[in-house]
Amino acid sequence: MDVYSFMCAALLCTAVVHGKPTLRKDRVIHDPEVGRQAHEEKGFQYDHEAFLGKEEARSFDQLTSEESKDRLGKIVDRIDDDADGSISTAELKAWIKRVQKRYVYENVAKVWTDYDLNKDNKISWDEYKQATYGYYLSSPEEFEDAKDQFSFKKMLPRDERRFKRADLDGDLATDREEFTSFLHPEEFEHMRDIVVLETLEDIDKNGDGHVDEDEYVADMFSHEDGGPEPDWIKTEREQFSDFRDLNKDGKMDLDEIRHWIMPQDYDHAEAEARHLVYESDQDKDQMLTKEEILENWNMFVGSQATNYGEDLTKNHEEL
């Protein structure tokens, strides 16, 4: 692959990894699937998927009840972060959030060796920069037009800024958790200011530090053919006026952008954690012991035994 082709591929890869939206971009950060269907629709299966994730919940469905309880016991030990023998709502919420982000960690695992060049189980800024930008750092003359050079000059400092925010201990080297927050900042609370700032920089074409209505619309729709705006754009302009521009000054600032892309909605993970504690907390101390969880194990996980009756009665539309 020649240098120019490599650069284009790398820039595209970086854009994909960083989650850049396509036309009619949806920049709103949505909650994961947990919480999108009511408990009454799915019963224990809802709890299983929230606690384990969909794929892992399916694997538990293949186990006997004893195998399922045995694996659940090992999971409980992992949830108990402070090893005090009790599971708090906060620990359970943190576990559920981690489960819902499993795809993120799996993505990082797939690319880890591409960046950990010295195999020390950390990725330094120099390693990331070399792996991502090495060719065009060493051969700047290979840029074929000013647009490519502009993209490179914009992306490198932007990545460095994001990397430093992810690097919580400031040693310019990220462990797996830190690197995960670098590649997927929308999933981590301490990175969300960066997501808001990058969104502003993407949309703010006139560089005034705000997003006006035309910039907001242009981020979703391109007038390349010179034709009229579609009807949905009229709706988006109304949305901008009524719900995005909160202080009615004709533009969005950082706080308004945060409100737009990170709506403060119902916290599904916390609601599910509270539900599991309420249903399983036999002594009503607002904490769960391992014994209480195992006593109510079929709420947390499934097995062949617990799903047998359900399998007999459910509608197998997929068949």
C-alpha contacts under 8 A as a table, 3 or more apart, distances in Angstrom:
res1	aa1	res2	aa2	distance
1	M	5	S	6.20
1	M	6	F	6.14
2	D	5	S	5.38
2	D	6	F	6.11
3	V	6	F	4.97
3	V	7	M	6.07
3	V	135	Y	6.46
3	V	136	Y	7.23
3	V	142	E	6.65
4	Y	7	M	5.08
4	Y	8	C	6.32
4	Y	142	E	6.48
4	Y	143	F	6.78
4	Y	144	E	7.46
5	S	8	C	5.18
5	S	9	A	6.15
6	F	9	A	5.11
6	F	10	A	5.97
6	F	135	Y	7.86
7	M	10	A	5.04
7	M	11	L	6.00
7	M	133	Y	7.74
7	M	135	Y	7.55
7	M	136	Y	7.07
8	C	11	L	5.19
8	C	12	L	6.09
9	A	12	L	5.06
9	A	13	C	6.01
10	A	13	C	4.89
10	A	14	T	6.02
10	A	132	T	6.52
10	A	133	Y	7.78
11	L	14	T	5.09
11	L	15	A	6.14
12	L	15	A	5.05
12	L	16	V	6.23
13	C	16	V	5.09
13	C	17	V	6.09
14	T	17	V	5.08
14	T	18	H	5.97
15	A	18	H	5.18
15	A	19	G	6.17
15	A	20	K	5.45
16	V	19	G	5.10
16	V	20	K	6.12
17	V	20	K	7.92
17	V	183	L	6.38
17	V	184	H	7.63
18	H	183	L	5.99
18	H	184	H	6.53
19	G	184	H	7.85
21	P	25	K	5.01
21	P	26	D	6.49
21	P	27	R	6.87
22	T	25	K	5.19
23	L	219	D	7.49
23	L	220	M	5.56
23	L	221	F	6.29
23	L	222	S	7.85
24	R	219	D	7.16
24	R	220	M	3.83
24	R	221	F	5.65
25	K	219	D	6.82
25	K	220	M	5.16
26	D	220	M	7.99
27	R	261	I	5.78
28	V	260	W	6.70
28	V	261	I	3.91
28	V	262	M	6.15
28	V	263	P	7.73
29	I	186	E	7.08
29	I	261	I	5.65
29	I	262	M	5.65
29	I	263	P	7.91
30	H	262	M	7.80
31	D	34	V	7.56
31	D	268	H	7.84
32	P	35	G	7.85
32	P	100	Q	6.23
32	P	101	K	7.96
33	E	36	R	5.63
33	E	100	Q	7.78
34	V	37	Q	7.53
34	V	46	Y	7.82
34	V	49	E	7.42
34	V	50	A	5.53
34	V	100	Q	7.48
34	V	268	H	6.50
34	V	269	A	7.20
35	G	38	A	6.75
35	G	268	H	5.15
35	G	269	A	7.59
35	G	272	E	7.80
37	Q	41	E	6.71
37	Q	42	K	7.50
37	Q	46	Y	7.78
38	A	41	E	5.49
38	A	42	K	7.05
38	A	46	Y	7.97
39	H	42	K	5.53
39	H	43	G	5.21
39	H	44	F	7.69
39	H	46	Y	6.12
39	H	47	D	7.82
40	E	43	G	5.43
42	K	45	Q	5.42
42	K	46	Y	5.21
43	G	46	Y	5.72
43	G	47	D	7.22
44	F	47	D	5.06
44	F	48	H	6.14
44	F	298	N	7.59
44	F	299	M	5.54
44	F	300	F	7.60
45	Q	48	H	4.91
45	Q	49	E	6.16
45	Q	302	G	7.78
46	Y	49	E	5.32
46	Y	50	A	6.18
47	D	50	A	5.07
47	D	51	F	5.97
47	D	272	E	7.50
47	D	276	L	7.89
47	D	299	M	6.45
47	D	300	F	6.08
47	D	301	V	7.80
48	H	51	F	5.21
48	H	52	L	5.77
48	H	53	G	7.26
48	H	54	K	7.82
48	H	57	A	5.77
48	H	299	M	6.87
48	H	300	F	5.26
48	H	301	V	5.06
48	H	302	G	6.78
49	E	52	L	5.21
49	E	53	G	4.47
49	E	54	K	4.76
49	E	56	E	7.78
49	E	57	A	5.60
50	A	53	G	5.63
50	A	54	K	7.67
50	A	96	I	6.27
50	A	99	V	7.62
50	A	100	Q	7.43
50	A	269	A	7.88
50	A	272	E	7.40
51	F	95	W	7.63
51	F	96	I	5.53
51	F	99	V	7.01
51	F	300	F	6.35
51	F	301	V	7.70
52	L	55	E	7.85
52	L	56	E	5.56
52	L	57	A	5.50
52	L	96	I	7.58
52	L	99	V	6.21
52	L	301	V	7.47
53	G	56	E	5.51
53	G	57	A	5.94
53	G	99	V	5.74
53	G	100	Q	6.22
53	G	102	R	7.91
54	K	57	A	5.13
54	K	58	R	6.39
55	E	58	R	5.26
55	E	59	S	6.59
56	E	59	S	5.03
56	E	60	F	6.42
57	A	60	F	5.20
57	A	61	D	6.45
57	A	301	V	6.80
57	A	302	G	6.93
58	R	61	D	5.09
58	R	62	Q	7.05
59	S	62	Q	5.55
59	S	63	L	7.29
60	F	63	L	5.31
60	F	68	S	6.21
60	F	301	V	6.62
60	F	302	G	5.48
60	F	303	S	5.49
61	D	301	V	7.97
61	D	302	G	5.05
61	D	303	S	4.13
61	D	304	Q	5.39
61	D	307	N	7.01
62	Q	303	S	5.83
62	Q	304	Q	5.51
63	L	66	E	7.91
63	L	67	E	5.75
63	L	68	S	5.73
63	L	302	G	7.84
63	L	303	S	4.89
63	L	304	Q	5.68
64	T	67	E	5.21
64	T	68	S	6.06
64	T	303	S	5.40
64	T	304	Q	5.50
64	T	305	A	6.26
65	S	68	S	5.03
65	S	69	K	6.16
65	S	302	G	7.76
65	S	303	S	5.44
65	S	304	Q	6.97
65	S	305	A	5.99
65	S	306	T	7.54
66	E	69	K	5.20
66	E	70	D	6.13
67	E	70	D	5.09
67	E	71	R	6.29
68	S	71	R	5.32
68	S	72	L	6.12
68	S	301	V	6.97
68	S	302	G	6.89
68	S	303	S	6.08
69	K	72	L	4.92
69	K	73	G	6.16
69	K	294	L	6.51
69	K	297	W	6.48
70	D	73	G	5.26
70	D	74	K	6.76
71	R	74	K	5.23
71	R	75	I	6.41
72	L	75	I	5.00
72	L	76	V	6.22
72	L	294	L	7.43
72	L	297	W	7.53
72	L	301	V	7.24
73	G	76	V	5.13
73	G	77	D	6.58
73	G	290	K	7.07
73	G	294	L	7.04
74	K	77	D	5.25
74	K	78	R	6.69
75	I	78	R	5.11
75	I	79	I	6.34
76	V	79	I	5.04
76	V	80	D	6.34
76	V	87	I	7.94
76	V	290	K	6.55
77	D	80	D	5.38
77	D	83	A	7.62
78	R	81	D	6.65
79	I	87	I	7.11
79	I	91	E	6.29
79	I	92	L	6.72
79	I	95	W	6.20
80	D	83	A	5.20
80	D	84	D	7.07
80	D	85	G	6.86
80	D	86	S	6.65
80	D	87	I	5.63
80	D	91	E	6.71
81	D	91	E	7.00
83	A	86	S	7.57
85	G	289	T	6.30
85	G	290	K	7.14
86	S	287	M	6.11
86	S	288	L	5.45
86	S	289	T	4.67
86	S	290	K	6.94
87	I	91	E	6.10
87	I	92	L	6.65
87	I	287	M	5.62
87	I	288	L	4.88
87	I	289	T	6.14
87	I	290	K	7.75
88	S	91	E	5.15
88	S	92	L	6.24
88	S	286	Q	7.16
88	S	287	M	4.97
88	S	288	L	6.52
89	T	92	L	5.05
89	T	93	K	5.96
89	T	270	E	7.64
89	T	273	A	5.72
89	T	274	R	6.12
89	T	277	V	6.75
89	T	286	Q	7.56
89	T	287	M	6.95
90	A	93	K	5.02
90	A	94	A	6.11
90	A	270	E	7.82
90	A	273	A	7.80
91	E	94	A	5.09
91	E	95	W	6.22
92	L	95	W	5.05
92	L	96	I	6.22
92	L	273	A	5.59
93	K	96	I	5.12
93	K	97	K	6.18
93	K	269	A	5.56
93	K	270	E	5.31
93	K	272	E	7.62
93	K	273	A	5.21
94	A	97	K	5.17
94	A	98	R	6.17
95	W	98	R	5.04
95	W	99	V	6.15
96	I	99	V	5.04
96	I	100	Q	6.24
96	I	269	A	6.02
96	I	273	A	7.54
97	K	100	Q	5.15
97	K	101	K	6.36
97	K	269	A	6.17
98	R	101	K	5.03
98	R	102	R	6.28
99	V	102	R	5.12
100	Q	103	Y	7.54
101	K	104	V	5.33
101	K	105	Y	6.84
101	K	187	E	7.50
102	R	105	Y	5.21
102	R	106	E	6.21
103	Y	106	E	5.01
103	Y	107	N	6.16
104	V	107	N	5.12
104	V	108	V	6.41
104	V	180	T	7.27
104	V	184	H	7.14
105	Y	108	V	5.07
105	Y	109	A	6.18
105	Y	180	T	6.69
106	E	109	A	5.04
106	E	110	K	6.40
107	N	110	K	5.26
107	N	111	V	6.73
108	V	111	V	5.37
108	V	112	W	5.76
108	V	176	R	7.86
108	V	179	F	7.83
108	V	180	T	6.18
108	V	183	L	7.80
109	A	112	W	5.22
109	A	113	T	7.94
110	K	113	T	7.51
111	V	114	D	5.35
111	V	115	Y	7.02
112	W	115	Y	5.61
112	W	116	D	6.08
113	T	116	D	5.07
113	T	117	L	6.93
113	T	119	K	7.55
114	D	117	L	6.85
114	D	131	A	7.18
115	Y	123	I	6.31
115	Y	127	E	6.08
115	Y	128	Y	5.57
115	Y	131	A	5.91
116	D	119	K	5.31
116	D	120	D	7.03
116	D	121	N	6.56
116	D	122	K	6.20
116	D	123	I	5.03
116	D	124	S	7.80
116	D	127	E	6.66
116	D	128	Y	7.84
117	L	123	I	7.73
117	L	127	E	6.26
119	K	122	K	7.40
120	D	123	I	7.95
121	N	175	D	7.00
121	N	176	R	7.98
122	K	173	A	6.10
122	K	174	T	5.52
122	K	175	D	4.93
122	K	176	R	7.14
123	I	127	E	6.12
123	I	128	Y	6.65
123	I	173	A	5.34
123	I	174	T	5.15
123	I	175	D	6.62
123	I	179	F	7.36
124	S	127	E	5.13
124	S	128	Y	6.32
124	S	172	L	5.61
124	S	173	A	3.79
124	S	174	T	6.00
125	W	128	Y	5.14
125	W	129	K	5.97
125	W	160	E	7.39
125	W	163	F	7.09
125	W	172	L	5.76
125	W	173	A	6.15
125	W	174	T	7.99
126	D	129	K	5.05
126	D	130	Q	5.96
127	E	130	Q	5.12
127	E	131	A	6.04
128	Y	131	A	5.17
128	Y	132	T	5.96
129	K	132	T	5.27
129	K	133	Y	5.40
129	K	134	G	6.49
129	K	156	L	7.90
130	Q	133	Y	5.45
130	Q	134	G	4.18
130	Q	135	Y	7.88
131	A	134	G	5.82
133	Y	136	Y	5.77
133	Y	137	L	5.98
133	Y	156	L	7.87
134	G	137	L	5.09
134	G	138	S	6.20
135	Y	138	S	5.44
135	Y	139	S	6.07
136	Y	139	S	4.80
136	Y	140	P	5.15
136	Y	142	E	7.05
136	Y	143	F	7.71
137	L	140	P	5.94
139	S	142	E	5.76
140	P	143	F	6.02
141	E	144	E	7.94
143	F	146	A	7.44
143	F	148	D	6.30
143	F	149	Q	6.11
144	E	148	D	7.13
145	D	148	D	5.72
145	D	149	Q	6.74
146	A	149	Q	5.05
146	A	150	F	6.03
147	K	150	F	5.02
147	K	151	S	6.20
148	D	151	S	5.14
148	D	152	F	6.26
149	Q	152	F	5.15
149	Q	153	K	6.11
150	F	153	K	5.13
150	F	154	K	6.07
151	S	154	K	5.15
151	S	155	M	6.01
152	F	155	M	5.20
152	F	156	L	6.06
153	K	156	L	5.76
153	K	157	P	7.04
154	K	157	P	6.22
154	K	158	R	6.37
155	M	158	R	5.00
155	M	159	D	5.95
156	L	159	D	5.23
156	L	160	E	6.22
157	P	160	E	4.88
157	P	161	R	6.09
158	R	161	R	5.17
158	R	162	R	6.29
159	D	162	R	5.07
159	D	163	F	5.94
160	E	163	F	4.97
160	E	164	K	6.17
161	R	164	K	5.30
161	R	165	R	6.41
162	R	165	R	5.14
162	R	166	A	6.28
162	R	182	F	6.33
162	R	194	I	6.71
163	F	166	A	5.08
163	F	167	D	6.12
163	F	179	F	7.89
163	F	182	F	5.74
164	K	167	D	4.98
164	K	168	L	7.64
164	K	170	G	7.06
164	K	172	L	6.88
165	R	168	L	6.67
165	R	182	F	7.90
165	R	191	M	6.90
165	R	194	I	7.98
166	A	174	T	7.54
166	A	178	E	5.33
166	A	179	F	6.86
166	A	181	S	5.89
166	A	182	F	5.32
166	A	191	M	6.90
167	D	170	G	5.37
167	D	171	D	7.01
167	D	172	L	6.32
167	D	173	A	6.65
167	D	174	T	5.66
167	D	178	E	5.87
167	D	179	F	7.82
168	L	178	E	7.13
170	G	173	A	7.66
171	D	174	T	7.91
174	T	177	E	7.58
174	T	178	E	5.11
174	T	179	F	5.30
175	D	178	E	5.30
175	D	179	F	5.98
176	R	179	F	5.13
176	R	180	T	5.96
177	E	180	T	5.06
177	E	181	S	6.35
178	E	181	S	5.14
178	E	182	F	6.33
179	F	182	F	4.86
179	F	183	L	6.29
180	T	183	L	5.28
180	T	184	H	5.88
180	T	185	P	7.71
181	S	184	H	5.07
181	S	185	P	4.80
181	S	186	E	7.91
181	S	187	E	7.03
181	S	188	F	6.06
181	S	191	M	7.00
182	F	185	P	5.53
182	F	191	M	7.95
184	H	187	E	5.90
184	H	188	F	7.60
185	P	188	F	5.50
185	P	191	M	5.12
185	P	192	R	6.37
185	P	194	I	7.54
185	P	195	V	6.60
186	E	189	E	7.56
186	E	191	M	6.77
186	E	192	R	5.85
186	E	195	V	6.34
187	E	191	M	7.90
187	E	192	R	7.95
188	F	191	M	5.43
188	F	192	R	6.55
189	E	192	R	5.42
190	H	193	D	7.24
191	M	194	I	5.47
191	M	195	V	6.72
192	R	195	V	4.91
192	R	196	V	6.28
193	D	196	V	5.12
193	D	197	L	6.16
194	I	197	L	5.03
194	I	198	E	6.01
195	V	198	E	5.18
195	V	199	T	6.11
196	V	199	T	5.11
196	V	200	L	6.31
196	V	254	L	6.66
196	V	257	I	6.49
196	V	258	R	5.78
196	V	261	I	7.79
197	L	200	L	5.10
197	L	201	E	6.25
197	L	254	L	7.03
198	E	201	E	4.98
198	E	202	D	6.08
199	T	202	D	5.11
199	T	203	I	6.33
199	T	257	I	7.91
200	L	203	I	5.38
200	L	204	D	5.67
200	L	209	G	7.32
200	L	210	H	6.99
200	L	211	V	6.84
200	L	254	L	7.20
200	L	257	I	7.42
201	E	204	D	5.40
201	E	205	K	7.73
201	E	207	G	7.86
201	E	209	G	7.89
202	D	205	K	7.45
203	I	211	V	6.60
203	I	215	E	6.07
203	I	216	Y	6.82
203	I	219	D	6.12
204	D	207	G	5.51
204	D	208	D	7.06
204	D	209	G	6.65
204	D	210	H	6.17
204	D	211	V	5.36
204	D	212	D	7.94
204	D	215	E	6.47
205	K	215	E	6.95
207	G	210	H	7.56
209	G	253	D	7.23
210	H	251	K	6.09
210	H	252	M	5.47
210	H	253	D	5.09
210	H	254	L	7.47
211	V	215	E	5.86
211	V	216	Y	6.24
211	V	251	K	5.31
211	V	252	M	4.94
211	V	253	D	6.77
212	D	215	E	5.34
212	D	216	Y	6.13
212	D	250	G	6.19
212	D	251	K	4.17
212	D	252	M	6.26
213	E	216	Y	4.99
213	E	217	V	6.21
213	E	237	R	6.80
213	E	240	F	6.53
213	E	241	S	7.94
213	E	250	G	7.04
213	E	251	K	6.48
214	D	217	V	5.11
214	D	218	A	5.93
215	E	218	A	4.95
215	E	219	D	6.20
216	Y	219	D	5.43
216	Y	220	M	7.14
216	Y	240	F	7.81
217	V	220	M	5.38
217	V	221	F	6.12
217	V	233	I	7.05
217	V	236	E	7.18
217	V	237	R	7.15
218	A	221	F	5.07
218	A	222	S	5.86
219	D	222	S	7.64
221	F	233	I	7.91
223	H	226	G	5.21
223	H	227	G	6.68
223	H	228	P	7.99
223	H	229	E	7.61
224	E	227	G	7.95
229	E	233	I	6.21
229	E	234	K	7.64
230	P	233	I	5.61
230	P	234	K	7.31
231	D	234	K	5.38
231	D	235	T	6.84
232	W	235	T	5.03
232	W	236	E	6.31
233	I	236	E	4.85
233	I	237	R	6.16
234	K	237	R	5.12
234	K	238	E	6.36
235	T	238	E	5.08
235	T	239	Q	6.16
236	E	239	Q	4.77
236	E	240	F	6.12
237	R	240	F	5.02
237	R	241	S	6.34
238	E	241	S	5.12
238	E	242	D	5.92
239	Q	242	D	5.17
239	Q	243	F	5.35
239	Q	244	R	6.42
240	F	243	F	5.65
240	F	244	R	4.54
240	F	245	D	5.86
241	S	244	R	6.26
241	S	245	D	5.61
241	S	248	K	7.30
241	S	250	G	7.55
242	D	245	D	6.76
242	D	246	L	7.49
243	F	246	L	6.16
244	R	252	M	6.87
244	R	256	E	6.44
244	R	257	I	7.57
244	R	259	H	7.84
244	R	260	W	6.31
245	D	248	K	5.26
245	D	249	D	6.93
245	D	250	G	6.38
245	D	251	K	5.86
245	D	252	M	5.50
245	D	256	E	6.75
246	L	252	M	7.85
246	L	256	E	6.70
248	K	251	K	7.48
252	M	255	D	7.76
252	M	256	E	5.37
252	M	257	I	6.15
253	D	256	E	5.30
253	D	257	I	6.17
254	L	257	I	5.03
254	L	258	R	6.15
255	D	258	R	5.08
255	D	259	H	6.25
256	E	259	H	4.97
256	E	260	W	6.20
257	I	260	W	4.96
257	I	261	I	6.18
258	R	261	I	5.40
258	R	262	M	5.41
258	R	263	P	7.47
259	H	262	M	5.42
259	H	263	P	5.23
259	H	264	Q	7.32
260	W	263	P	5.88
267	D	270	E	5.53
267	D	271	A	6.26
268	H	271	A	5.04
268	H	272	E	6.07
269	A	272	E	5.19
269	A	273	A	6.13
270	E	273	A	5.01
270	E	274	R	6.11
271	A	274	R	5.19
271	A	275	H	6.14
272	E	275	H	4.95
272	E	276	L	6.21
273	A	276	L	5.23
273	A	277	V	6.23
274	R	277	V	5.13
274	R	278	Y	6.00
275	H	278	Y	5.13
275	H	279	E	6.18
276	L	279	E	5.28
276	L	280	S	6.13
276	L	299	M	7.82
276	L	300	F	7.87
277	V	280	S	5.28
277	V	281	D	5.46
277	V	286	Q	6.82
277	V	287	M	6.86
277	V	288	L	6.51
278	Y	281	D	5.61
278	Y	284	K	7.86
278	Y	286	Q	7.55
280	S	288	L	7.13
280	S	292	E	6.12
280	S	293	I	6.38
280	S	296	N	6.14
281	D	284	K	5.21
281	D	285	D	7.02
281	D	286	Q	6.58
281	D	287	M	6.52
281	D	288	L	5.69
281	D	292	E	6.55
282	Q	292	E	6.76
284	K	287	M	7.48
288	L	291	E	8.00
288	L	292	E	5.97
288	L	293	I	6.58
289	T	292	E	5.16
289	T	293	I	6.42
290	K	293	I	5.19
290	K	294	L	6.16
291	E	294	L	5.13
291	E	295	E	5.94
292	E	295	E	5.02
292	E	296	N	6.39
293	I	296	N	5.21
293	I	297	W	5.64
293	I	300	F	7.75
294	L	297	W	4.50
296	N	299	M	5.92
296	N	300	F	7.41
297	W	300	F	5.37
297	W	301	V	6.16
298	N	301	V	5.23
298	N	302	G	5.65
298	N	303	S	7.89
298	N	306	T	6.98
299	M	302	G	7.57
302	G	306	T	6.17
302	G	307	N	6.83
303	S	306	T	5.43
303	S	307	N	6.15
304	Q	307	N	5.30
304	Q	308	Y	5.83
305	A	308	Y	5.48
306	T	309	G	7.02
306	T	310	E	7.76
307	N	310	E	5.09
307	N	311	D	5.98
308	Y	311	D	5.13
308	Y	312	L	6.45
309	G	312	L	5.21
309	G	313	T	6.68
310	E	313	T	5.36
310	E	314	K	5.92
311	D	314	K	5.55
316	H	319	L	5.67
